[in-house]
Amino acid sequence: MFRAVLARFFPVLVAGLALAGLVPTGAHAAEKVELSDGWKPNEDDSWLFDVRSGQYRLGDGVRGYQTPSGVCVDLADVVLALDLPVRVDKKLRRATGWVFDERRSLTIDRDAGEVRSGSRSFPIGATAIRDTAAGWCVDVEQLSAWLDLPLVPDLSNAVLRIDSKEKLPFQLAAERRARAAGIKPAAQFDLASLPQASRPYQMWATPSVDVVASLGAVSDKRGGDYVQARYEVFAAGEVLKHSFDARLSSDNEGVPDSLRMRLYRTDPQGNLLGPLKATHYAVGDVSLLSTGLVAQSAPGRGAVLTNRPVERPDAFDKTSFRGDLPAGWDAELYRNGQLLAFTSPDSSGRYEFLDVPLQYGSNRFEIVLYGPQGQIRREIKQLQVGIDSIPPQQTWYWAGFAQENADLIEFGNRRRGPFRRGWRGTLGIERGLDSRTSVAAYAHSLVIENVRRNYGEVALRRSIGPTLLEVAGSYADDGGGAVRAGWLAAFGETYVRAEAMRGWGGFTSDRFVGNINGLYQISLDQSVKLGRTILPLHFDLRHVDRTSGIQSLEASARASASFRALTFTGQLDWMRTKVPIGPDPPDNVTATLLANARIGRVRLRGEARFALSGANADSRATLIAEWAGKHDAEWRAELGYDKGLDRGRAGIGYTRRFKALQLTGFGEVASDGSVAASLSLAFSFGPKPRTSAGAGGGWRLSSEKLGGRGQVSAEVWMDDNGDGIRQAGEAALPDVPLTAGNAFIEAATDKAGGATIDGLEPFRPVMIGVDAGSLPDPYIQPALPGVVVTPRPGVATRVMIPMTAAGEIEGVVMRDGGNAVEGLGLELVDAEGRVRATTLSEFDGYFLFESVAYGRYTVRPAKASAQLLRLDAAFAVSASPGKATPRVRLGTLALKPVARALAEGGRGATGEGNDTRGPPGGL
């Protein structure tokens, strides 16, 4: 039998290895085929071994011979079977590479008669290597010593067995594949190809409302005794077929302070306003665009219109973040896990992170908001900077005007700064010339220092390798001008950012204020690996020139590290100032430390700022401990010290989260005898979504934020007739767990088959589906991979998810000729062309798709896996599990090698449906 197998496969294997340069051809094939012992390779002594390591079969077989001195095997076949990075050079009569570990180098030098394996060396005996038509046939015992791998030939079963006590790389890889196959990872889908659920805009949609109210009493030895009462109400809904939001906030005496309102439409697909193809427009309280030389992002009452992508940063090398921040809250900004900045609310109740530098590549920003009673809110934004940020043959525009730092409706007399409050506007256009080049032009009208100035600004951006370069210029109507050059680069794990700006003729803008006429900056980000720890480092150097002759040099260094349950970020800032007249002021040096740790059930967060030198610097430190209590409760303890006030303080807080609201109490004492106490209440309310059966309606209360986030109302039912439409007699399915993209949610359907998912990111498409791995009955599965929604703030989008009975699809994949294919990735594709599931074939070629919803499918090999195994990736076979045949047995699927499939011009494989083989052990 083995002779027949050998005779069938030998010509194909020799041809394939010859193409790879491992088998000699022509005259070289006859060289040195006889040794001094008189043995010559012949068909009677030839073998084709299966390579086995435990339950794993490796490669496509190894050729060998039985010789007077023992068994020899073809070295090239062994290299391919074990996937060794070893190159055999027959002309130089050398083989070089390494075995399973880069430190275990291997050199076989036949002319020198020596083998070097790691730190060991072996002589090459007279019969250790024999030349055959296929290549080098190496004695198995000698090869075992050279590779430090026990190879045992079993002639009775034609098997070359590897008896290794340690797990080898290919075994570990097979185990990883097996574990991955058992995890059932979520399939990756193109969201645009999935069913979409949309919510038409309405003339009126009752808003969802978030309410935060607090009452506090303070006895301050420095500021006296007083009572504080604050509230903030945020509402989001729809009116006149537009989204709207409104935010009413009070001062410390509970008197309405400002009312911000906005009417807007946002469409990431850019289908707004007909030929304008806008992605966003708004009137009311808006934020304006920032540019490199003239304008910073500014809030105010006005209007904006743009077709730029919703998540697009204003400038190519920087971006800005702005949001509402009540009194007593703090905000921190992280990029890729590294702290960049922290701030407290300004006089208008906002946080601002302006001109945040971007790195070339992926930028993951996280804004963490900390409330005075332990509240924590997180906002995550992803920004990509690279060649893809320059859209070829596309035109983007932006237009907006606003009265800077003015709310739509203001109460009383709010204190304003002496300068720069007035109406401003910007009009801009950007065009991608090709995949690497774009140009932009802007017109601005700003009020700066109580003087209106008009500007023109142009910019040219170019991608050069792994870098982005932008040069810009601006001219003002008062005769001033400025130029700028910015550069972003990524070299491996090293990120560089450089910027240079220079103005002349008294040029003044948002970028050139405080008499600045020159700014030069370079920063470097580098991640250093210390053992298993990654240490991100950041260095920044900045030089500023002013028209008054004052110059300043600033430098900062920042490092972040994580050690198991401890994460910290440390930053050191230094500034030196030179003045034209008189002595220079002392250098300012400050150190900042932010640390997060978890000790058992307690999470610690510490912030400290120390003034090391300088007259204007201040020192303060805060340590906060939080731990969970019983019944959805949280405790918070806080210690703090402020050197400027020469006061230490200690506080304790308790938060109880109910289903409908969150209640927090907090008390604090200070070292100077001051005391304070507060009580805070937070809740949201909104309309209860209705179902298709008419259930729902009324109002609901929730401790989750409903106004500022998106909502989904999902219905799950058993689709008996498979039409995707719920009929009157089709039953609702309770206790079905739902998913929302990659986010963790605790949502499952109720007795009526309905569930509500809150807290979704507005205007970001997300797939709502069923957690199939958690279903109580594996033979009931979702009929669709999911439904995509683009949530809008404050309103719920309805989603219908049909379920259907499920079956199984099984089969065996073999090479055309008889050998089983192990580790081949297989895909299950539905009738719409979506990959619904993946699996790997086992050591004997068996594969199984479990919990497959009834329908029409195609089974095909994964392209990358088929290419790796040199099999025809065009193979496909259909399967349709249903009520009549819930278990589809595809039988043996014979896959042709790539070279043969191309030569035949066919699909390369057929399915033999009469083979009903089941998995090992039978079913």
N, C-alpha and C positions, 0 to 999 in steps of 0.2 A: 504493500500500500504506500509506504513512504517513498519507494522508488518511483511510483507513478506520480505522486505529488511533486517529487523533485523534478521529474522529467517535464511536468506541466509548467512549473513556475520558474525553472532555472533560466530559460531564454529571456523571459520578461525581466527577471531580476538583474541578469547580466546587462541587458540593454539599458535599464534604468540607471544602474551604477556606472555604466560607461558614460552616459550623458553627464553624470555628476563628477566625472574625472577620477572615480575611485577604482575603475577596472581598466587595465591596459588593453589596448587594441592594436591590431596590425602586427608588425614584427615583434613588438615588445611582449606580446602575449605568449610567445614561445621561449622567452628568455628564462634561464635558470629554473627549470621545472624538475630538475633531478638533483638529488643530494648524494653524498658519498656512501650512504647506506643502501643505495640502489633503488630506493622507493620512488615511484613516479605517480602523480595523481591519475586516478582512473575512476571510471563510473562505478565500479563495484565497491570501492571504498568510500564513496561520497555519501554524505548525509545532509539532511535539512532539519535543523533543530528548532523547536519552539523554545524561546527563552521565557522562563517562568521564575517569578519571585513570589512565593506564597500563592495567593489567589490571583495575582496579576500576571497577565501575558504582555510581553514587551516586544515591540517592533513587529516586523513582517517575516521573521525567521532568520536564522544564521546558518550559512553553509559551512560545512566542515568535512574532514576526512579522518578515517581510521588508519593510523600509520604504525609502523613497527614499534615506535617509541611511545605511542599513546594516541589520543585524539587531539587534532588541531582544529581551530575555527578561524574563519575569515575575520581579520581585524576590522576591516571597513564595516562588515555587518554588525559586529559587536559595538562599534562606535555609534552606528545608527540606532541599534536597539536600546542602548543605554543613554542615548542622547548626550554623548560626551563631546565637549569642545576640543576635539583632537583632529589635527590635519595630517594626513598621510601623504608624503611627497616621495613618489617612487623613483623619480630621477635623482634626487639627492639621497635616497635611501635613508630617510629620516621621518619620524613621526613626532609631532610636538603638540602640546596642549596641557590640559589639567583634568583631574579626575574628581568630580563631585565637590571640590573646594578649590578656589583659586590658589590657595597656598600649597596644594598638592600637585605640583607641576609634574609633567611626564615628558620625557625625551627618550625616544628609541633611536639610537644611532648605530646602524648596521655596519657602516665602514669602521667606526671606532670599536665595534663589538661590545657596546655598553648600553645599559638602560638606567636612566636616573629617574627615580620616582620620589618626589619630595626630597628628603635628606638622605635617602637610601640609594644605593647603586647595585646593579646586578650585571654579571657578564652574560653575554648572549651565547648560549651553547650552539654546537654544530647543528642540532636538530630542533632548536627553539623556534625558528622561523623557516617555513618552507614557501617557496615561490610557486604559485599556481596560476592558471589562466585568469582566475578571478582577482588575485592579489596576494597579500601576505596571509599565509595560514599559520597561526601562532599556536604553539603547544598550550593546552588548557592549563596545565599545572604552572607553567612559566607565566602565562598571562594572569593567572590568579595572584601570583606573588607580585607582579608588577603593578597591578591595579589595587592590590590589597583588598581583594574581593573574592570570596570563596565561590568558584565556578565548578560545578559537578556535572559531567555529562552522563546522562541516563540513556544508554543505547536501546534498552528494551522499549522505551516510550518515545524515543527521539526527542528528548527534552534536555536542554542545557539549564540546569537549576542553579539559582543563586541562593545559597544558604547563609544569609547575613543576619546576625543577631540585631544589628542596628538598622533602623529604618533609613532607607536610601532616599535621595531626592525624588525619584519617580514614585516611590511609595507614598511619601508625604504629599506629593501633588495629587495622586489618586485619591487619598483620603480627603484632601481639601475639596476636590471635585464632588466626592460623595456627600460631604457635609453641605456643600453649597446646593447640591441637588435636593437635599432634604429640607433646607430652609424655605424653599419656595419664595425666592425674592420677587418683589413686585415687578411686573413686566413694564418695560419702558415704552411709552406710546408717544406718538406725535399728537399733541392735544388737538391740533386742527383737524385730524382725521376722525376724532371720536364724536359721538352724538353731543350736540350742544343744547343747553337749556338757557333760554333767554327770558327776560322779564321786560315786557314793553313798558315804556315810560307812561305815567298816568297824569291826568290833570291834577289829581291830589292823592297822595299816599301818606297816611297818618305817620308822622315821624316816630322814631325811637329816641328816647331821651336818657341821657346820663346825668346823674345828679351827685355832686359832692358837696357836703355842708359840714362845717366845723364850728364849734363854740369853745372858746378858751378864756381862761383867767390868768393874769400875770401879775406878780408882785415883784417888780424889778427895783433893786436898790439904786440903780442909776437912772432908770427911766420912769419910775413911779408905778402906780397900780392902775390897771386898765383891763377891760374886757374886749375880746376880739370875737367877731362873728363874721364868717366868710362863707360864700357859697359860689358854686360854679355850675351852670346848667348848659349842657350841650345837646342839641337836637339835630337829627338828620332825617330827611324824608324826600318827598317829591312834590313839586307843584308846577303847573303849566308845562308838563312833560319835560321837566328838568330836575336835576338833583339840587337840593339846597341844604345848607347847614347854618346853624345859628349858635352862637356862644354868648351867654350872658354871665358876666362876672361882677363881683362886688368888691368894695374895699374892705378894710379891717373892721368897719362899723356896720357891715351888712347893707350898705347903701349901694345901689346899682352904679357901677363904675364905667362899664363899656358894653356895647352890644355889637358883636361882629357877625355879619351875615354875608352869605355868598350863594349866588345862583349860578349853576355851571352844568356843563356836559363834558364827559370824558369818554373817549373811545380809543383803546389801544390800536384798533385796526385802521383808524384814520378815515372814518366814513361820515364825518360831521360836516355840515354846511355845504353839501353838494360839491361843486368844483374846487372849493378851497381844501377839501380833504383834511380837515382839521382833526387833531387828536384831542384838543382841549380848548375850551373857551369858558370864561367866567366873568361875572360882574359882581361887585361888592368888595369884600376884603380879599385882596389878592397879594401875590408876591411877584416882583419883577425879575427880569433876567439879569445875570451878571456877565461881564465880559472881562477880558484880560487887562485892558488899559484904562477904561473909563468907569464903568458902573459895577457896583456891588449889588447883590440881591437885597431888595428892600421891600418891606410890607407896607400896605396902605390901602385906602379905598380907591377903587378904580376898575379897570377891565384889562383882560389879557386874551390873546388869540394866538394859537400856534399849531403847527403840524409836526413838531418834533416828537420823537418817541417819549412815552410817558416817563420812563426811567432814565432818560438821557441827562447826563450832567451838563450844567451850563457851559463850562469851559473844559477843554480837553485834559487839563492837568490839575483841576481843582473842582470842588463842588461845595455847596452850602446846605446846611440843614437848619430848619427853623420850625418851631412848634410852640404850642401853648404850654406854660409851666406855672401852676399856681404858686402863691407865696409859700415859703417853707420847703419847697421841693428842690432837689438837685438833679442835674443831668450829667451823664458821662457818655463819652463817645469812644467807641472801640473800632479799630480797623483790623480785620483778620486776627482778632483776639488780643490786640495790643491797644492799651489806653492811649488815646490821642489828646483828649481835652476833657475838662469838666467845668461846669458853670452853674450859677444860680439864676433865678428869674430876674429879668430887668424890670424897669419901672412899668412897662406895658404888659407884664405877665407872660413873657415869652422866653424861650431859650433860643440862642443863636450860636451855631458853629459855622462861621463864615470862612470861605476860602480854604477848606480842608484839602490838603494835598492828596492827589491820587497817585497810585503806583501803576506802572505798566503791567497789564494783566488783570487778574481778578481782584476786586476790592469788595470785601464783605463788611459792611458797616452795621454796628449794633448800637442803638441809642438806648441807654438804660436810665429810666426816671425813678428816683427814690422819693417817696413821700415822707412827711414828718411823722406819720404813725405807722411806718413800716410798709407802705404800699410800694409795689415794684411794677413798673410797666416797661415792656421791651418793644422796640421797633427795629426790624431788620431790613436792610436795603442792600441789593447787589448791584454793583456797577462794574462794567467791563471796559477796560481801556486797552486798545491795541489797534491792529490793522483793521479789525471789523468796525471800529468806531468811525471810520471814514467811509460813508456810503457812496459807492460809485454811481454816477448819473442820477442822483437824487437831489432835490432842492428842498431845503427846510426854511421856514420863515417863522418869525416871532415878532409880535407887536403887543405893546402894553403901555398903559399910563396909570399913574396913581398919585395920590397925595401921601407923601411919605410919612410913615409912623402915625397915621391917623385912622381910627376905627370908623366904620360906617356910621354908627350912632354912638355919641359920647355923652356922658352925664357929668355935669359939674365942670369945674375948671381943673383939668389935669396939667400937671407941670410938664413943660417941654424944654428941651435944650435951646440955647440961644441961636443955634445955626441949623441950616440944612433941613428945614421943614417947609415943604412946598410941593407943588405938582411937578412930576417928572415923567418922561416917556422915552421909550426905546423902540426902534424898528430895525429888524435885522433879517438877513438872508444868508444862507450857506448853501454851497453847491459842491457836490463831489465830482471832481474832474475825472478821476480814475480810481482804481482800488486803493491807491496810496496817497492821493492828493486831493485836497479840498480848499476852497477859498470862502471867505466870509466878509460881509460888509455890514456896518451898523451906523445908524444915526441916532444921536442922543440929545435930549434937552433936560438939563438938571439944574436944580437950585442948590448951590453950594456956598456956604458962608453968606447967605442972604443975597447972592448974586446969581442970576440966571446965565448959564453958559450952554452953548450948543457945540456939538462935536461930530466929527466923522471918524470912523474907525474901520480899518481893514486888517485882515489876517490871512496868512497862508500856512497851511498845515501839510506836512509831508511825513510819511512813514518810511524809515530807512532801516532795513533789517529789523532787529528787535527793539527799535526806538521810534519815538515820535518827536518831531520838531515842529514848532510853531513860531513864526515871526509876525509881528504886528506893528502897526503904526497908527497914530491918531493926531488930529489937528483940531484945535479949538478956534471959535470965532474971535477970541481975544488975542490971537497970534501965537499962543503957546502950542507946543507939540511934544510928542513922546514916542518912544519906540520900545519894543519889548521882544525878547527871545526866550522861549521856554523849551525844555528838552526833558523827555522821559525815556528811560532805558531800562532794560532787564537783561542781565547777563547771568544766566543760571539762576542762582538764589540771591543774586545781588541786584538791588534796585537803586537806580540813580535818578535824581531829579535836580535840575538846575534851572535858574531863572535870573534874568537880568533886565532891569527897566531903567530908563533914563528919560528925564523931561528937561525941557528948556523953554525959555520965554515966559516963565511964570506959570507953566502948565499946572492946573489944579483939577483934580477929579476925585472920585471915591478912592481910587488907588494912590493918588498923590495928594494927601492931606497932611496937615501939620508941618507945612513947609518942606515936605520930602520932595527931592528931585532926582534921587537915585536909590535903587534897591538891587542888591546882588545876593543871591542865595543859592546854596547847594546842599543837598541832603543825600544820605546814603542809608539804605536798609539792607541788613545782612543777617541771615539766620546761621547760627553756629551750633553744631551738634556736639554736646558734651555727654558722651555715653549714650544713654537712651533719652536724654533731655535735649529739646530744641530750644535754643536761646535766641529770640529775635532781638537784634540790636538796631538802633537808629541813631544817626549822628546828623546834626544840622548846624550849618554856619551861615550867618546872615550879616551883611554890611549895609548900613543905611546912611545916605548923605542928605543933608538939609541945606536949604538956601541960606540959612543963618550961619553956616559954617560948622554947625554941630554935627559930629559923626558918632555913630554907635556901632559897636561890633558885638553880635550876640552869638552864643553857641549853646547847644543843648545836646545831651546824650540821654538815651532812654533804652532800657532793657526790660524784657518781660520773660518770665520763666514759670514753668509749672512743675511741681514735684508732688506727684500723687494727689493728695487732697489740698495742696497749697498752690495758689497762683498769686504772683505779685508783679507789679510794674514799678520800676524806679526811674526817676528822671532827675537830671542835674542841669540847671540853667545858669548861665553866666552872661553878664552884660557889662561892657566897658563903654563909657561915654567920654568923648573928647570935645572940649569947648574951645572956641577961638580966644576967649579972654578969661583970665583967671585960672585958678587951679581946677583940674579935672575932678569931678565927683568920684567917690569911691566905687569900686566895682560892686555890682549886685550879684550875689550867688545864692541860689535857693535850691533846695532839694525837696522832691515830692515823692511820696511812696503810697501806692495803693495795693492792698493785699486782700485776698479772699481765701478762706480756708474752711474746711469742714472737720470738726472733731466730734466724732460720734453723730449725734442728732443735732448738734449745734453748728450753725454756719456763721462764720466771723467775717466781717468786712471792716477794714481799717483804712483810713485816709489820714495822711500827715503831710504837712508842709512846714519846712524849717528854713528860716532865714540864716544863712551862714555868714553873710556880710552884706553891707549896704544899709542906707538909712531908711528907705521906703518899704523895705520888705517886712513881712509879718510872719508869725509862726502860729500854727494851730494843728490840732490832732483830734481825730474822732475814731472811736472803736465801737462797732455795733455787733451785737450777738443776737441771732434769731434762731428759734427752735419751735418745732411743732408741738402743740398741746393736744388735748382730747377734743373730739367732736368738731373737727375743722377749725381749730383755734391755733393761733400763733402768738408766741411771746417775743418781746423785743426788749433788749437792754442796751443802753447807750452810755458811753463815757466820752467826755470831750474836754479839751483845754484850749483856750484862746489867750495867747501871750499879750496881744494888744489890749485886751480887757483885763488881763491878769485874773482870769476866772476859770475855774474848773466846774464841770457840771456832770450830773448823773441822772439818768431817766429810765423809766420802765414803762412798757406799753403792752397792751393785750388786745388782740384782734380776734373777733369771732365772725366767721363767714357762715351765713345762713344761705338757703337756696335763693332767697329773694333780696338779700341785702348784706352789707358788711358793716360791722360796728367796731369802732376802735376807741380805746381810752388810753391816754398817755399822761404821765406825770413826771416832773423834772425839778431837781433842786440844784442850786449852785453854791460854790464855796463862799460867796459873799453874802449868803442868806436869801438870795432870790429864789422864788418858787414859781412854778407854772403848771397848769393842768389843762387838758383839752379833751373833747369828745368829738369824734368824727363819724359821719354817716355817709355811706356810698351805696347807691343802688341805681338800677336802670329799669325802665319800663317801656313797653311798646305793644303794638297790636299782636295778637296771637294769630299765627298763620292758619289759613283754612285749608282743608284737604279736599280732594276730589269728591269725597262723600258728603261734603258740607260740614264736617266737624270742624271745631276750632272757633275762631272769632273771639271777641272780647279782648282783654288785656292780660299781659303777663308781667311779673316782676322777676328780676334776675340780679344776681350779684356780679355777673359778667357785663362788660361794656357792650351795649347794643347799638348806641348811636354812631360811634366812630368806626365800627367794623361792619363787615358784611355778614349776611345770614343766609342759610339755606333751609328750606322746608322739604324734607325728603319723604316719599312714600314707597314702600316695598310691598310687593304682592306676588302671588303665584300666578304666572302667566300660563294658563292651561292650554290655550290655543296658539301661543307663540306669536301673536300679532303685535306685541308691544303696547297694546292699549288695554287698560283695565276695564274689564266687563263687570256687570253687576254681580255675577255669580262667582267671581274669582276672589279667593280669600286673601286677607291681609296676613302678613307674616310678622309676628312679634319677635322680640329679642334678637334681631339681626344687627350685628355690629357694623358701623359705617366708618369710612375713611375719608379724609380730605387731603389729597396730595400726600406729602410726606409728613404732615403734621400729626401729632398725637392728639386724639380727641376721645372723649368719653361720651359717645353718643350711640344709642341702640334704639331700635324701633319699639314703640309701645304696643298695646293690645290691638290698636287700630292700624298698625303697620306704619305709623308716622314717627318722625324724629326731626328735631331742629338742631342745626349745627351753627354755633355762633363763633365770633372772633376771627372771621376770615379777612384776609388782606384785601382791601377794596381795589377794584380794577386790575386784579392780577388773576388770570385764568387758573382754575384749580379743578382737579378731577374728583368728583364725588363718587365713591364706589362702595363696595361691600368687602369687608375683611373676610375673604373666603376661607382663610385658614382657621378662623374662630367660629365658623358655623357649626351648630350642634349636629346637623345632618349633612355628611359629605356628599350625599346624592341629591342635594338641592343646591344649585349654584346660580350666580347671577348670569342672566342672558347676555349682558353687555359688560365689557371691561370697566365701564364707568361712564358718567355723564359730566361734561365740562361746563362749568358756570364761570361767569365773570362777575363777582359780587359787587354790589353798590352799597354805600354806607346807609345804615338805618332801615333798609327794606330787605325782605326775604324773597329769594328766588326759589321757585318750586321745581323740584326734580322728581321724576318718576323712574324707579329702578325695578324692572321686571326680573323675576326669578323663574327658573325652570329646572326640571329634573336633569340629573347628570349621570353619565356613564363613564366608561374607560376605553382607552385605545392602547393596544399593545402590539408588539412585533419583535422581530429579531433582525439585526443588520449584520450582513456577512459581506465579505469581499467576494467578488465574482470569481469563484474558484474554490471557496470552501472555508476560509478562515473567518472567525468572528471578529467584529470590529469593536474594540473597547474604547470608552471615553469619547465617542462621537457625540457632539452636541446636536440635538434634534429640536426642531421648532414646530409648534402647532399653530397653524395660521387659519383664521376664520374666513368666512366668505367675503368679508370686506378687505381682506389683505392684512389684517392686524395680527401680530404675533401674540397669541393668548397664553402660551405656556412654553417652557423649555425643559428639557431633561437631558441626561447623559446615558449612553448605552453602558451596560455592565460588562464584566470581564468576558461573558459568553455572548455578547451582542444583544442581550435582551433589554428592551426599553418599555416604559409604561407611562402613559399620561392618565392621571387619576382625576376624578371630580371634574369631568369635561361636560359642560352644559350641552344638551341636545342641540344638534345643528350640523351644518356642513363644514368640514375642515379639510386642510391639506397638511400632510406630514412631510417635512423636508429637512435635509441636513443644514445646520448652521454654516454659513459660507466660510467663515474663518476656520472653523473646526474641520470642514471638509478639505480646505486647502492645506491645512497642516498635515492631515493624514493622506493627502494626495488622492482624494476620491472625487468623483463627479458631483459638483455642488448643484447641478441642474436637476437632480433626481427629485421627484415629488410623487406622492400617492395620496389619493383621497380617502376620507373616512367620514361616515355620517352616523354617529350614535343616535339612537332614538328609542321609542317605546318598544319597537319590534326587536331591535338589536342593541340593548344598552351597553354591551361589551363587544367592541369591534376588535377582532383578531386579524391583523394584517399578515400574519405568517412571516415567512423569511423574505427579507428585502435584500436583493443582491445588488451591490454597488460596484460599478466598474472603476478601475483606475483612471486617472485623468487622461493619460496618454491614449489609452484604448478608447475611451468614450469620445475623444476628439476625432480619432481616426475613423470610428464607426459613424460619427455624425448623428448619433441618437441621443436619447436622454440618459443612457449609461446605466440603467438599472431597471429591474422589473420586480413586481411583488408577486410572490407565489401564494395565492390566497388559500391553497389547500393545506398549508402548514399551520396547524393550530397549536403550536408549541406555547406553553405558558412559562411563567417565571420559574426559577429554580425552586424545587420543592413542590411545584404544581399548585393549581388553584381549585 
